[in-house]
Amino acid sequence: MLTDTPILLGFLGSLAAGLMTAVGAAPVLFGRQLSREQRDISLGFAAGVMLAASFFSLIIPALDSASARYGEGALPAAIVSFAILLGMGSVALLNEILPHEHFASGREGPEAASLRRIWLFIIAITIHNLPEGLAVGVGFGANGFEGGFPIALGIGLQNAPEGLAVAVALLGERYSARRAFGIAALTGLVEPVTGLLGAAVIVVAQPLLPWGLAFAAGAMLYVISHEIIPETHRSGHQQKATAGLAIGLVVMLFLDVWLG
């Protein structure tokens, strides 16, 4: 069946995960807002989900795939290690070459002052969401529904509070509720693009499987370390944000073992 093809599953799974951003942002249309404390806890939860997905759903399968192809020894570990660093470096490069703006730390990248703030926010959030869609697509491309569904579910769960946090932050920047919702929803739609790309590359070129899995993990790890965790520690809520991270990590671990 068409719906059983890994490429289509990668697209649909990452689309569903991306749409959860809009679901999470919907309360702003009805006047609901998160406090800064609640926002930091939610983002901590998102970081925990992404951290668990990086290791249990991507790095460990990457090591297994590399070992199956190249045998035991140092080579599989070297391949996965290099691919993780490559993924982290790629997102770091995007941070350097694309102008964007973070809610707390301000504008970054070249010629940021020449762009309207709304586009700087969109670029920043898009950089954040690219690795998530890639991870979902690679998961489906590598192991079909069984491999991709836990990642898609976990990323979808963390996209909901993230979408609300983004929309609320935009409200704080004096955007209207409808505009804040629209921007938050739009940023989630980048995920099916990278999801489709990730699934297609893995299906077409199976030797790239350990590289793709580890690259996606590295990209997410960079976002966790560079963006999410520092954001949750800016306002004195780091303990509760860390508790949110712990809950997100164990929820994703449970889902990966139970569903995968």
C-alpha positions as CSV (number, residue, x, y, z in Angstrom):
1,M,0.0,0.0,0.0
2,L,1.1,3.6,-0.7
3,T,0.7,4.5,3.0
4,D,3.2,1.8,3.9
5,T,6.1,3.4,2.0
6,P,8.7,4.8,4.3
7,I,9.0,8.1,2.3
8,L,5.3,8.8,2.5
9,L,5.2,7.8,6.2
10,G,8.1,10.1,6.8
11,F,6.2,13.0,5.2
12,L,2.9,12.3,7.0
13,G,4.6,11.6,10.4
14,S,6.6,14.8,10.3
15,L,3.5,16.7,9.0
16,A,1.5,15.5,12.0
17,A,4.3,16.4,14.4
18,G,4.6,19.8,12.8
19,L,0.9,20.5,13.1
20,M,1.0,19.9,16.8
21,T,2.7,23.3,16.9
22,A,-0.5,24.8,15.7
23,V,-2.5,22.8,18.2
24,G,-0.3,24.0,21.0
25,A,-0.6,27.6,19.9
26,A,-4.4,27.5,19.6
27,P,-5.1,28.7,23.2
28,V,-3.8,32.2,22.4
29,L,-6.9,32.6,20.1
30,F,-9.0,32.3,23.2
31,G,-7.0,34.6,25.5
32,R,-5.0,31.9,27.3
33,Q,-1.4,32.7,28.1
34,L,1.5,31.0,29.8
35,S,3.5,32.6,32.6
36,R,7.2,32.7,32.1
37,E,7.6,30.0,34.7
38,Q,5.1,27.7,32.8
39,R,6.8,28.5,29.5
40,D,10.2,27.5,30.9
41,I,8.8,24.2,32.3
42,S,7.2,23.5,28.9
43,L,10.4,24.2,27.0
44,G,12.3,22.1,29.5
45,F,9.9,19.2,28.8
46,A,10.6,19.8,25.0
47,A,14.3,19.6,25.6
48,G,13.9,16.3,27.5
49,V,11.9,14.7,24.8
50,M,14.4,15.8,22.1
51,L,17.3,14.6,24.3
52,A,15.8,11.1,24.7
53,A,14.9,10.9,21.1
54,S,18.4,11.9,20.1
55,F,20.0,9.0,22.0
56,F,17.4,6.2,22.2
57,S,15.7,6.7,18.8
58,L,18.6,7.9,16.7
59,I,22.1,7.4,18.1
60,I,21.7,3.9,19.4
61,P,20.0,2.7,16.1
62,A,22.8,4.5,14.2
63,L,25.4,2.5,16.1
64,D,23.5,-0.7,15.5
65,S,23.3,0.0,11.8
66,A,27.0,0.9,11.5
67,S,28.0,-2.2,13.4
68,A,25.8,-4.4,11.2
69,R,27.4,-2.9,8.1
70,Y,31.0,-2.5,9.2
71,G,31.4,-5.0,12.0
72,E,32.4,-4.5,15.6
73,G,35.3,-2.2,16.5
74,A,36.2,1.4,16.4
75,L,34.8,2.2,12.9
76,P,31.1,2.3,13.7
77,A,31.7,4.5,16.8
78,A,33.9,6.8,14.7
79,I,31.3,7.1,11.9
80,V,28.5,7.9,14.4
81,S,30.6,10.3,16.3
82,F,31.7,12.2,13.2
83,A,28.1,12.3,11.9
84,I,26.9,13.7,15.3
85,L,29.5,16.5,15.1
86,L,28.6,17.1,11.4
87,G,24.9,17.5,12.4
88,M,25.7,19.9,15.2
89,G,28.1,21.9,13.0
90,S,25.5,22.2,10.2
91,V,23.0,23.8,12.5
92,A,25.7,26.0,14.0
93,L,26.6,27.1,10.5
94,L,22.9,28.0,9.8
95,N,23.0,30.1,13.0
96,E,25.9,32.0,11.6
97,I,24.8,32.6,8.0
98,L,21.1,33.2,8.5
99,P,19.9,36.4,10.2
100,H,17.4,35.6,13.0
101,E,16.2,36.8,16.3
102,H,15.7,35.1,19.7
103,F,13.1,36.3,22.1
104,A,15.6,37.0,24.9
105,S,19.1,37.2,23.4
106,G,18.1,39.4,20.4
107,R,19.3,39.5,16.9
108,E,22.0,37.3,15.5
109,G,23.5,36.6,12.1
110,P,24.5,38.9,9.2
111,E,22.5,42.0,8.3
112,A,19.8,41.1,10.8
113,A,18.9,44.8,11.2
114,S,17.8,45.0,7.6
115,L,14.9,42.5,8.1
116,R,11.6,43.0,9.8
117,R,11.4,41.4,13.2
118,I,8.6,39.0,12.2
119,W,10.9,37.4,9.6
120,L,13.7,37.2,12.1
121,F,11.5,35.3,14.5
122,I,10.3,33.0,11.7
123,I,13.9,32.2,10.7
124,A,15.0,31.5,14.3
125,I,12.1,29.1,14.9
126,T,12.6,27.5,11.5
127,I,16.2,26.7,12.3
128,H,14.9,25.2,15.5
129,N,12.3,23.0,13.8
130,L,14.5,21.7,10.9
131,P,16.3,19.0,12.9
132,E,13.0,17.8,14.4
133,G,11.4,17.1,11.0
134,L,14.7,15.5,9.8
135,A,14.7,13.2,12.8
136,V,11.1,12.0,12.2
137,G,11.8,11.5,8.5
138,V,15.0,9.6,9.1
139,G,13.2,7.4,11.7
140,F,10.5,6.4,9.2
141,G,13.0,6.0,6.4
142,A,15.3,3.7,8.5
143,N,12.7,1.4,10.1
144,G,9.3,2.2,8.7
145,F,6.3,2.8,11.0
146,E,7.9,1.0,14.0
147,G,11.0,3.2,13.8
148,G,9.4,6.5,13.1
149,F,6.2,6.6,15.1
150,P,7.8,6.9,18.6
151,I,9.9,9.8,17.3
152,A,6.9,11.5,15.6
153,L,4.8,11.1,18.7
154,G,7.5,12.4,21.0
155,I,8.3,15.4,18.7
156,G,4.6,16.1,18.4
157,L,4.2,16.1,22.2
158,Q,7.0,18.6,22.6
159,N,5.8,20.7,19.7
160,A,2.5,21.5,21.5
161,P,4.0,23.3,24.5
162,E,6.6,24.8,22.2
163,G,4.0,26.2,19.9
164,L,2.1,27.8,22.8
165,A,5.4,29.2,24.2
166,V,6.2,30.7,20.8
167,A,2.8,32.2,20.3
168,V,2.7,33.7,23.8
169,A,6.2,35.2,23.3
170,L,4.9,36.8,20.1
171,L,2.0,38.2,22.0
172,G,4.5,39.7,24.4
173,E,6.1,41.4,21.4
174,R,2.7,43.0,20.7
175,Y,1.6,40.8,17.8
176,S,-2.2,40.1,17.6
177,A,-3.5,36.7,18.8
178,R,-4.3,35.6,15.2
179,R,-0.9,36.7,13.9
180,A,0.9,35.0,16.8
181,F,-1.0,31.8,16.2
182,G,-0.4,32.0,12.4
183,I,3.3,32.4,12.8
184,A,3.6,29.6,15.3
185,A,1.6,27.3,13.1
186,L,3.6,28.2,10.0
187,T,6.9,27.4,11.7
188,G,5.8,23.9,12.3
189,L,5.2,23.3,8.6
190,V,8.9,23.2,7.9
191,E,9.1,19.8,9.6
192,P,7.3,17.8,6.8
193,V,9.8,19.3,4.3
194,T,12.9,18.0,6.1
195,G,11.0,14.9,7.1
196,L,10.4,14.0,3.4
197,L,14.0,14.8,2.6
198,G,15.3,12.7,5.4
199,A,13.1,9.7,4.6
200,A,13.9,9.9,0.9
201,V,17.7,10.0,1.4
202,I,17.7,7.0,3.8
203,V,15.4,4.9,1.6
204,V,17.4,5.7,-1.6
205,A,20.8,5.3,-0.1
206,Q,20.8,2.7,2.6
207,P,24.6,3.0,3.3
208,L,23.8,6.5,4.6
209,L,21.5,5.1,7.3
210,P,24.0,5.4,10.3
211,W,25.1,8.8,9.0
212,G,21.6,10.1,8.6
213,L,20.4,8.9,12.1
214,A,23.5,10.4,13.8
215,F,23.4,13.6,11.8
216,A,19.7,14.2,12.8
217,A,20.7,13.5,16.5
218,G,23.5,15.9,16.4
219,A,21.4,18.6,14.9
220,M,18.8,18.2,17.7
221,L,21.5,18.1,20.3
222,Y,22.8,21.5,19.1
223,V,19.3,23.0,19.3
224,I,18.9,21.6,22.9
225,S,22.2,23.0,24.1
226,H,22.4,26.3,22.2
227,E,18.7,27.3,22.2
228,I,16.3,25.6,24.5
229,I,18.2,25.0,27.8
230,P,19.8,28.5,27.9
231,E,16.3,30.0,27.2
232,T,14.8,28.1,30.2
233,H,17.6,29.4,32.6
234,R,17.3,33.1,31.9
235,S,14.5,34.0,34.4
236,G,15.4,32.0,37.5
237,H,13.2,29.0,36.8
238,Q,16.1,26.6,36.0
239,Q,15.1,24.0,38.7
240,K,11.6,23.7,37.5
241,A,12.8,23.7,33.9
242,T,15.2,20.9,34.7
243,A,12.3,19.0,36.3
244,G,10.4,19.5,33.1
245,L,13.4,18.2,31.1
246,A,13.5,15.1,33.3
247,I,9.8,14.4,32.8
248,G,10.1,14.9,29.0
249,L,13.1,12.5,28.9
250,V,11.5,9.7,30.7
251,V,8.2,10.1,28.8
252,M,10.1,9.8,25.5
253,L,12.1,6.9,26.8
254,F,8.9,5.1,27.9
255,L,7.2,5.8,24.5
256,D,10.3,4.6,22.6
257,V,10.5,1.3,24.5
258,W,6.8,0.7,24.5
259,L,6.0,1.6,20.9
260,G,9.3,0.9,19.3
